[in-house]
């Protein structure tokens, strides 16, 4: 997530040589590409942390310090 980034609310994910932007609300890829297994893991993580992602998105727009979100275990 970047400070004062463009809408819609999204986060950036990287895996090996892949990079994608995921919409926080729909969890769909809005730009880029991800392998199916990695995409599933990102979507599982994002679903668990949707509220935290939205809070960080709001903080990033102000800009304020973002909260750390736990990785998928």
C-alpha positions, 0 to 999 in steps of 0.5 A: 500500500502506498501513501495517497495512492489512486482509487479504488482502495487496493494493496500491492502484492508481489510473488517471485517475478509477479506483481498485482494490485488487489481491490480491498473490497472485492479481492479481485486483481485490478492490475497485474497477474498472479499464479493461481496458488499464490493468488488464493493465498493472497485472497485468503489473507486479505479476507482475514484482514479486510477491516485492517486493510481498509483502515490502513487504506484510510490512514494512507490517504491522510497520510498517517503511519500504517499499521503492520498486518500479520502475514498468513500463517 
